[in-house]
Amino acid sequence: MGPVGHTFISGAVGVGVGVATGAPEAGALALVTGVLMDIDHVFDYYQWYVKGRPNRVFVFLHAWEYSAAGLLTLALLFYHPLLLGVVLAHLAHVTADHLHNRLPPLAYF
């Protein structure tokens, strides 16, 4: 999924988080997180265009484990609206990418 799709989805998550928590800054952080997660593709572009290795993709920020750890932290250890925004934006981003790109089940593990 591209930046426009991620902006739309993360914006929706951000509005939901902001309204649900009463913390607009948590909503804004969700938007920023959901869009800027793709910064890890800069390493891919380096590998593809500088190193000449176009057959590999490294997406360090696209791991289901981060969402799982965030949800567990929120549920068991520490709740904060900002953390909620980051975790839900990450989950939405990874889910959207996984579905849009039709990846195999363990692709982001």
Backbone as ProteinMPNN parsed JSONL, in Angstrom:
{"seq_chain_A": "MGPVGHTFISGAVGVGVGVATGAPEAGALALVTGVLMDIDHVFDYYQWYVKGRPNRVFVFLHAWEYSAAGLLTLALLFYHPLLLGVVLAHLAHVTADHLHNRLPPLAYF", "coords_chain_A": {"N_chain_A": [[0.854, -1.173, 0.0], [0.441, 2.255, -0.65], [1.608, 5.635, 0.23], [-0.653, 7.345, 0.239], [-2.848, 5.677, 0.773], [-2.049, 4.704, 3.298], [-2.06, 7.095, 4.695], [-4.777, 7.774, 4.695], [-5.914, 5.557, 6.11], [-4.456, 5.687, 8.539], [-5.19, 8.22, 9.339], [-7.9, 7.826, 9.883], [-7.679, 6.002, 12.005], [-6.336, 7.682, 13.766], [-8.261, 9.724, 14.229], [-10.22, 8.184, 15.482], [-8.835, 7.279, 17.789], [-8.188, 9.739, 18.957], [-10.758, 10.799, 19.522], [-11.847, 8.758, 21.142], [-10.124, 8.711, 23.353], [-9.966, 11.316, 24.152], [-7.719, 12.722, 23.697], [-6.257, 14.618, 21.541], [-3.628, 14.775, 20.668], [-2.753, 12.155, 20.766], [-4.157, 11.074, 18.663], [-3.006, 12.502, 16.545], [-0.398, 11.536, 16.709], [-0.855, 8.887, 16.046], [-1.529, 9.133, 13.345], [0.912, 10.121, 12.284], [2.652, 8.015, 12.963], [1.537, 5.826, 11.55], [1.983, 6.566, 8.91], [4.723, 7.219, 8.679], [5.975, 4.824, 9.229], [6.836, 3.522, 6.984], [9.366, 4.382, 6.499], [11.361, 2.58, 6.755], [11.695, 1.471, 4.284], [13.609, 2.896, 2.963], [16.051, 1.691, 3.366], [15.651, -0.577, 1.798], [15.548, 0.6, -0.773], [18.139, 1.524, -0.946], [19.497, -0.946, -0.963], [18.484, -1.974, -3.36], [19.031, -0.042, -5.433], [21.608, 1.024, -5.036], [23.31, -1.01, -4.078], [22.59, -2.962, -5.877], [20.918, -5.165, -5.433], [18.089, -6.248, -6.024], [16.308, -8.213, -5.248], [15.581, -8.594, -2.62], [13.806, -7.699, 0.355], [13.734, -5.623, 3.112], [12.007, -5.024, 5.876], [12.027, -3.679, 8.584], [10.399, -2.419, 10.471], [7.942, -3.51, 10.089], [6.602, -5.663, 11.639], [4.604, -8.125, 13.096], [5.021, -8.737, 15.732], [5.668, -6.38, 17.109], [3.226, -5.038, 17.318], [1.827, -6.919, 18.851], [3.365, -6.956, 21.215], [2.971, -4.309, 21.993], [0.177, -4.248, 22.438], [-0.017, -6.085, 24.553], [1.505, -4.717, 26.465], [-0.085, -2.432, 26.819], [-2.382, -3.648, 27.884], [-1.524, -5.053, 30.168], [0.614, -3.783, 31.539], [1.022, -0.944, 31.228], [-0.867, 1.824, 30.49], [-1.406, 4.358, 28.178], [-2.664, 7.108, 26.36], [-1.083, 8.006, 24.162], [0.606, 5.839, 23.634], [-1.348, 3.983, 22.967], [-2.279, 5.106, 20.557], [0.015, 4.837, 18.916], [0.36, 2.032, 18.883], [-2.082, 1.085, 17.776], [-2.013, 2.358, 15.289], [0.263, 1.19, 14.176], [-0.584, -1.484, 14.057], [-2.752, -1.235, 12.274], [-1.401, -0.356, 9.974], [0.354, -2.514, 9.361], [-1.521, -4.55, 9.015], [-3.007, -3.55, 6.828], [-0.994, -3.444, 4.84], [-0.331, -6.159, 4.718], [-2.711, -7.363, 3.818], [-3.248, -5.904, 1.441], [-0.973, -6.388, -0.119], [-1.157, -9.056, -0.435], [0.226, -11.059, 1.072], [2.019, -14.021, 2.205], [0.975, -15.927, 5.126], [2.986, -15.82, 7.221], [4.654, -13.731, 6.563], [5.312, -11.241, 7.765], [6.384, -11.943, 10.174]], "CA_chain_A": [[0.0, 0.0, 0.0], [1.238, 3.47, -0.775], [1.457, 6.662, 1.256], [-2.012, 7.897, 0.291], [-3.668, 4.698, 1.495], [-1.655, 4.704, 4.705], [-2.502, 8.357, 5.286], [-6.216, 7.648, 4.915], [-6.162, 4.599, 7.193], [-3.899, 6.217, 9.79], [-6.037, 9.347, 9.729], [-9.107, 7.266, 10.512], [-7.26, 5.49, 13.32], [-6.035, 8.843, 14.593], [-9.517, 10.352, 14.662], [-10.838, 7.282, 16.455], [-8.071, 7.32, 19.043], [-8.353, 11.072, 19.546], [-12.112, 10.928, 20.072], [-12.058, 7.778, 22.217], [-9.316, 9.012, 24.539], [-10.01, 12.739, 24.49], [-6.358, 13.229, 23.557], [-5.999, 14.828, 20.112], [-2.22, 14.511, 20.361], [-2.644, 10.714, 20.517], [-4.638, 10.897, 17.297], [-1.977, 13.021, 15.631], [0.721, 10.598, 16.746], [-1.278, 7.712, 15.281], [-1.393, 9.493, 11.932], [2.341, 10.201, 11.96], [3.213, 6.662, 13.065], [1.041, 4.984, 10.471], [2.548, 6.98, 7.62], [6.187, 7.195, 8.692], [6.504, 3.467, 9.377], [7.444, 3.101, 5.724], [10.727, 4.908, 6.394], [12.275, 1.448, 6.662], [11.915, 1.144, 2.874], [14.81, 3.589, 2.5], [17.092, 0.657, 3.328], [15.379, -1.379, 0.6], [15.961, 1.353, -1.959], [19.601, 1.477, -0.949], [19.881, -2.283, -1.41], [18.091, -2.174, -4.757], [19.6, 0.877, -6.416], [23.023, 1.28, -4.805], [24.01, -2.291, -3.992], [22.197, -3.82, -6.989], [20.272, -6.384, -4.924], [16.653, -5.95, -6.059], [15.483, -9.374, -4.921], [15.351, -8.709, -1.179], [13.092, -6.604, 1.003], [13.937, -5.563, 4.554], [11.015, -4.128, 6.47], [12.306, -3.849, 10.004], [9.314, -1.893, 11.304], [6.704, -4.189, 9.723], [6.559, -6.957, 12.327], [3.425, -8.322, 13.946], [5.45, -8.819, 17.129], [5.617, -5.053, 17.719], [1.827, -4.793, 17.695], [1.487, -7.825, 19.957], [4.028, -6.445, 22.421], [2.292, -3.074, 22.38], [-1.136, -4.576, 23.007], [0.222, -6.677, 25.876], [1.943, -3.637, 27.353], [-1.274, -1.633, 27.134], [-3.336, -4.416, 28.685], [-1.0, -5.613, 31.413], [1.645, -3.038, 32.241], [1.023, 0.512, 31.187], [-1.775, 2.408, 29.511], [-1.299, 5.786, 27.912], [-3.271, 7.38, 25.055], [-0.072, 8.094, 23.102], [0.996, 4.471, 23.317], [-2.484, 3.396, 22.267], [-2.254, 5.614, 19.186], [1.133, 4.222, 18.196], [0.114, 0.596, 18.713], [-3.18, 0.87, 16.831], [-1.549, 2.779, 13.963], [1.166, 0.135, 13.694], [-1.418, -2.642, 13.726], [-3.505, -0.912, 11.058], [-0.452, -0.288, 8.866], [0.81, -3.866, 9.023], [-2.675, -5.282, 8.496], [-3.3, -3.043, 5.485], [0.058, -3.918, 3.938], [-0.432, -7.616, 4.584], [-3.859, -7.681, 2.971], [-3.108, -5.261, 0.135], [0.108, -7.025, -0.863], [-1.47, -10.492, -0.508], [1.418, -11.755, 1.568], [1.784, -15.277, 2.905], [0.644, -15.682, 6.54], [4.119, -15.534, 8.111], [5.551, -12.782, 5.899], [5.769, -10.166, 8.653], [6.849, -12.461, 11.462]], "C_chain_A": [[0.896, 1.231, 0.0], [0.939, 4.494, 0.306], [0.05, 7.244, 1.351], [-2.934, 6.958, 1.07], [-3.339, 4.674, 2.978], [-2.081, 5.995, 5.407], [-3.994, 8.301, 5.606], [-6.515, 6.729, 6.103], [-5.66, 5.145, 8.528], [-4.667, 7.432, 10.274], [-7.3, 8.879, 10.419], [-8.79, 6.707, 11.892], [-7.01, 6.657, 14.269], [-7.279, 9.551, 15.1], [-10.192, 9.483, 15.724], [-10.149, 7.317, 17.805], [-8.258, 8.664, 19.732], [-9.711, 11.256, 20.195], [-12.303, 10.002, 21.271], [-11.309, 8.132, 23.496], [-9.431, 10.458, 25.003], [-8.646, 13.392, 24.393], [-6.047, 13.411, 22.075], [-4.545, 14.573, 19.723], [-1.973, 13.019, 20.114], [-3.12, 10.387, 19.106], [-3.625, 11.364, 16.272], [-0.779, 12.082, 15.568], [0.385, 9.316, 15.989], [-1.122, 7.973, 13.785], [0.071, 9.482, 11.512], [2.973, 8.805, 11.964], [2.809, 5.808, 11.876], [1.622, 5.321, 9.115], [4.068, 6.805, 7.613], [6.795, 5.819, 8.939], [7.22, 2.995, 8.122], [8.846, 3.669, 5.524], [11.737, 3.765, 6.285], [12.518, 1.016, 5.214], [13.123, 1.874, 2.285], [15.971, 2.591, 2.406], [16.907, -0.251, 2.109], [15.871, -0.666, -0.656], [17.482, 1.391, -2.08], [20.087, 0.127, -1.47], [19.613, -2.465, -2.903], [18.927, -1.345, -5.719], [21.083, 1.166, -6.229], [23.81, -0.029, -4.819], [23.663, -3.237, -5.145], [21.6, -5.144, -6.568], [18.76, -6.18, -4.88], [15.745, -7.088, -5.61], [15.21, -9.543, -3.434], [14.632, -7.481, -0.652], [13.324, -6.723, 2.501], [12.946, -4.559, 5.121], [11.054, -4.315, 7.99], [11.164, -3.391, 10.908], [7.986, -2.61, 11.067], [6.646, -5.586, 10.357], [5.326, -7.024, 13.221], [3.805, -8.333, 15.428], [5.399, -7.465, 17.829], [4.192, -4.718, 18.165], [1.427, -5.657, 18.878], [2.108, -7.346, 21.266], [3.356, -5.163, 22.913], [0.942, -3.337, 23.017], [-0.991, -5.2, 24.388], [0.657, -5.621, 26.887], [0.756, -2.789, 27.781], [-2.205, -2.366, 28.095], [-2.808, -4.782, 30.065], [-0.084, -4.705, 32.213], [1.407, -1.537, 32.342], [0.07, 0.994, 30.114], [-1.498, 3.897, 29.395], [-1.9, 6.034, 26.536], [-2.26, 7.459, 23.907], [0.389, 6.704, 22.664], [-0.122, 3.754, 22.567], [-2.509, 3.836, 20.803], [-1.167, 4.967, 18.353], [0.84, 2.754, 17.893], [-0.988, 0.347, 17.682], [-2.797, 1.296, 15.412], [-0.613, 1.738, 13.364], [0.36, -1.077, 13.245], [-2.197, -2.406, 12.431], [-2.587, -0.9, 9.834], [-0.043, -1.69, 8.413], [-0.34, -4.688, 8.444], [-3.001, -4.853, 7.067], [-2.265, -3.528, 4.479], [-0.087, -5.413, 3.668], [-1.57, -7.996, 3.637], [-3.693, -7.133, 1.558], [-2.063, -5.967, -0.734], [-0.075, -8.534, -1.003], [-0.274, -11.347, -0.107], [1.063, -13.103, 2.181], [1.622, -15.026, 4.414], [1.821, -15.278, 7.432], [5.077, -14.48, 7.561], [6.1, -11.708, 6.842], [6.137, -10.663, 10.036], [8.35, -12.598, 11.424]], "O_chain_A": [[1.979, 1.228, 0.586], [0.119, 4.253, 1.191], [-0.393, 7.6, 2.443], [-3.705, 7.398, 1.923], [-4.237, 4.629, 3.819], [-2.425, 5.975, 6.589], [-4.419, 8.736, 6.677], [-7.283, 7.091, 6.994], [-6.365, 5.07, 9.535], [-4.787, 7.655, 11.479], [-7.724, 9.458, 11.419], [-9.548, 6.915, 12.84], [-7.421, 6.626, 15.429], [-7.346, 9.936, 16.268], [-10.674, 9.988, 16.738], [-10.806, 7.379, 18.844], [-8.461, 8.724, 20.945], [-9.81, 11.805, 21.292], [-12.855, 10.409, 22.293], [-11.801, 7.883, 24.597], [-9.036, 10.787, 26.121], [-8.428, 14.477, 24.933], [-5.62, 12.464, 21.415], [-4.259, 14.199, 18.585], [-1.085, 12.658, 19.342], [-2.552, 9.524, 18.437], [-3.409, 10.707, 15.254], [-0.214, 11.859, 14.498], [1.261, 8.725, 15.357], [-0.634, 7.115, 13.05], [0.422, 8.891, 10.491], [3.741, 8.465, 11.063], [3.647, 5.143, 11.268], [1.74, 4.447, 8.257], [4.631, 6.298, 6.643], [8.014, 5.665, 8.864], [8.118, 2.156, 8.197], [9.451, 3.451, 4.475], [12.843, 3.959, 5.779], [13.457, 0.266, 4.949], [13.606, 1.501, 1.216], [16.773, 2.648, 1.474], [17.881, -0.647, 1.468], [16.535, -1.269, -1.499], [18.034, 1.301, -3.177], [20.98, 0.064, -2.315], [20.429, -3.046, -3.619], [19.466, -1.865, -6.696], [21.754, 1.526, -7.196], [24.839, -0.141, -5.484], [24.375, -4.216, -5.366], [21.755, -6.145, -7.268], [18.203, -5.96, -3.804], [14.525, -6.929, -5.597], [14.649, -10.563, -3.032], [14.823, -6.37, -1.147], [13.135, -7.789, 3.087], [13.055, -3.361, 4.858], [10.226, -5.01, 8.578], [10.988, -3.93, 12.0], [7.008, -2.347, 11.768], [6.642, -6.586, 9.639], [5.045, -6.108, 13.994], [2.992, -7.976, 16.281], [5.115, -7.405, 19.025], [3.982, -4.181, 19.253], [0.764, -5.185, 19.802], [1.446, -7.333, 22.304], [3.197, -4.963, 24.118], [0.596, -2.719, 24.024], [-1.758, -4.879, 25.297], [0.218, -5.639, 28.037], [0.606, -2.464, 28.959], [-2.752, -1.76, 29.016], [-3.572, -4.815, 31.03], [-0.003, -4.832, 33.435], [1.571, -0.939, 33.405], [0.192, 0.609, 28.951], [-1.372, 4.6, 30.397], [-1.669, 5.242, 25.622], [-2.557, 7.023, 22.795], [0.54, 6.434, 21.473], [0.142, 3.001, 21.63], [-2.735, 3.018, 19.912], [-1.404, 4.589, 17.206], [1.051, 2.294, 16.771], [-0.84, -0.51, 16.812], [-3.212, 0.663, 14.441], [-0.694, 1.441, 12.172], [0.602, -1.628, 12.171], [-2.283, -3.299, 11.588], [-2.97, -1.388, 8.77], [-0.092, -2.007, 7.224], [-0.147, -5.439, 7.488], [-3.243, -5.693, 6.2], [-2.619, -3.973, 3.387], [0.022, -5.864, 2.528], [-1.404, -8.848, 2.763], [-3.971, -7.833, 0.585], [-2.253, -6.122, -1.94], [0.751, -9.21, -1.616], [0.169, -12.228, -0.844], [-0.067, -13.306, 2.626], [2.093, -14.006, 4.918], [1.643, -14.451, 8.327], [6.199, -14.353, 8.05], [7.259, -11.314, 6.709], [6.195, -9.874, 10.979], [8.957, -13.019, 12.409]]}, "name": "protein", "num_of_chains": 1, "seq": "MGPVGHTFISGAVGVGVGVATGAPEAGALALVTGVLMDIDHVFDYYQWYVKGRPNRVFVFLHAWEYSAAGLLTLALLFYHPLLLGVVLAHLAHVTADHLHNRLPPLAYF"}
